[in-house]
């Protein structure tokens, strides 16, 4: 039972890590490539400067919050994967 739980946990954390990295990359490229907000625009709510790849664009508070949570979740997911590997003493897909 515990081996199955570890397998499910590490699989879910790995999938979430891949999705998080994909979303973070897509979000950052969206800021730079599709955004014409190189100057602050209060009417649209683009007041937070975001510097990435030698360019500064202005983003909304909602975009900033989403970026924050994505950046926060990556180390947590990596920590979960590491804890499962440490608890199992190696590969949880291989029974002892």
C-alpha positions in Angstrom: 0.0 0.0 0.0 2.7 2.5 0.9 4.7 1.6 -2.2 1.6 2.4 -4.3 1.1 5.7 -2.5 4.7 6.7 -3.2 4.4 5.8 -6.8 1.2 7.9 -7.2 2.8 10.8 -5.3 6.0 10.9 -7.3 4.1 10.5 -10.6 1.7 13.3 -9.7 4.5 15.6 -8.6 6.4 14.9 -11.8 3.4 15.6 -14.0 2.7 18.8 -12.1 6.4 19.9 -12.4 6.3 19.4 -16.2 3.0 21.4 -16.4 4.3 24.1 -14.2 7.5 24.6 -16.3 5.5 24.6 -19.5 3.1 27.2 -18.1 5.9 29.4 -16.7 7.7 29.3 -20.0 4.6 30.1 -22.0 3.7 32.9 -19.6 7.1 34.5 -19.9 7.2 34.2 -23.7 3.7 35.6 -23.8 4.8 38.6 -21.8 7.6 39.3 -24.3 6.3 38.2 -27.7 2.6 39.0 -27.7 2.8 42.0 -25.4 3.1 45.6 -26.7 3.1 46.9 -23.2 6.6 48.4 -23.1 5.2 51.4 -21.1 3.0 51.5 -18.1 -0.7 51.7 -18.9 -3.0 52.4 -15.9 -6.2 52.0 -17.8 -5.4 48.4 -18.7 -3.9 47.8 -15.2 -0.4 47.1 -16.6 1.6 48.8 -13.8 4.0 46.2 -12.6 7.4 46.1 -14.4 8.6 42.6 -15.4 12.1 42.2 -16.6 13.0 39.1 -18.6 15.5 38.5 -21.3 16.9 42.1 -21.4 13.4 43.5 -21.9 11.0 45.2 -19.5 7.3 44.9 -20.1 4.4 46.0 -17.8 2.0 43.3 -16.6 -1.2 43.2 -14.5 -1.5 42.2 -10.9 -3.2 39.0 -11.9 -0.4 38.0 -14.2 2.1 38.9 -11.5 0.2 36.7 -9.0 0.1 33.8 -11.4 3.8 34.1 -12.1 4.5 34.1 -8.4 2.5 30.9 -7.7 4.2 29.1 -10.6 7.6 30.1 -9.4 6.7 29.0 -5.8 5.3 25.7 -6.8 8.3 24.4 -8.7 10.6 24.0 -5.7 7.8 22.4 -3.7 7.2 19.8 -6.4 11.0 19.1 -6.6 11.0 18.7 -2.8 8.2 16.2 -2.9 10.0 14.2 -5.6 13.2 14.3 -3.5 11.4 13.2 -0.3 9.8 10.3 -2.0 13.1 9.2 -3.5 14.8 9.5 -0.1 12.0 7.7 1.8 12.1 4.8 -0.7 15.9 4.7 -0.9 15.9 5.0 -4.7 13.5 4.2 -7.5 9.9 3.8 -6.1 8.9 2.0 -9.3 11.3 -0.9 -8.5 10.2 -3.1 -5.6 12.9 -4.2 -3.2 
